[in-house]
């Protein structure tokens, strides 16, 4: 296992480019496939790409807001103290790896954005406290817990198809969550993943001290010192403006107004969507941070986590548009459908979803692209819609382990490069793939 891990780590460090270069490469590959495989001319392909380039703009903003403000919420004093208490219980490198994986996994199961942020933060805390922790591995371990989101409460496809009026309702009806994420095969798959993945990650920790790369405190110390200087300056120059900036009453009033609307939203039958989640995160953070000045200070740090998203998500939107416009998704899915029957379609759906997720890494967008073909195949073969839906979702979550689209926030929090952690993520991805494949295959045969 050590040799295998080292092989992938060295391979990725030598040949894996930065995420933006990866996005450019995937765009060019999508163009090449559209022209050579689908026979679409380059002008039409460029037109699809350009027209779809900004299709994810609203989604990009929602994700950026969620990550930046989720960062603020995760850094609130009460949350910070809870994480510090957890960190103080950990004393060995392997235990630290297990703890980081569990926090990232449980957080992602509850809400994928919260899990992304909280996992990276707790991993950094553990790496700074526990002597001898291999920093790239603990960051990769915390991110690996993100794979649990596909079976969690914010899982995109199951939540979407359980909502009346969803885009494929006429083709497949409404599928309740009890038949997807809460179906017994998925519950078993969730338990197996959350038990075995932390143990695998701990096993990957280097045994030789000379191979361990420890966390450097300089960057975080500089940020904390700068924040301390700013706070001191505010305290020394007490004016009306600084009193307003540091007013707990203002934060309390606006926070209560925000939660008044949240209560009204759910009391009148409102659903849990991106906007209401962001609303909760925003006003929850305002209340927990205590003052407007504290919130703005933390938000300035959180904004650093979204720069890669703002740059790269439009490129992925363009890739999705090429895939849909040229017919590539139809071609790829048709290959797997020909190999399937009712029992094995979910497995082929999982594997095809894994491949397609390189080009369409957004869960909701991925389903819009692949869902129609998988549901039509399910109709032809007599496969259950709930199994097919979950197979697409799990393929998405499985591929996300090595998909730069989602790793960007963690890299921003950790100050690491993609190539530093990708070797470990490949090993974790292989193990999660075994679990997910076994889960959907078991479900397909046993029902």
Secondary structure, DSSP 8 states (H G I E B T S, - for coil): -HHHHHHHHHHHHHH---HHHHHHHHHHHHHHHHHHTS---HHHHHHHHHHHTTTTHHHHHHHHHHHHHHHHHHTSHHHHHHHHHHHHT--SHHHHHHHHHHHHHHHHHH-HHHHHHHHHHHHHHHHHHSTT--HHHHHHHHHHGGGGGGGSTT-HHHHHHTSTT-TTHHHH----GGGTTTSHHHHHHHHHHHHHHHHHHHHTS-SSGGG------HHHHHHHHHHHHHHHHHHHS--HHHHHHT-HHHHHHHHHHHHHHHHHHHHTT----HHHHHHHHHHHHHHHH-SHHHHHHHHHHHGGGGHHHHHHHHHHHHHHHHHHHHTHHHHHHHHHHHT--TTTHHHHHHHHHHHHTTT---HHHHHHHHHHHHHHHHHHHT--HHHHHHHHHHHHHHHGGG-HHHHHHHHHHHT--HHHHHHHHHHHHHHHHHHHHHHHHHHHHH-
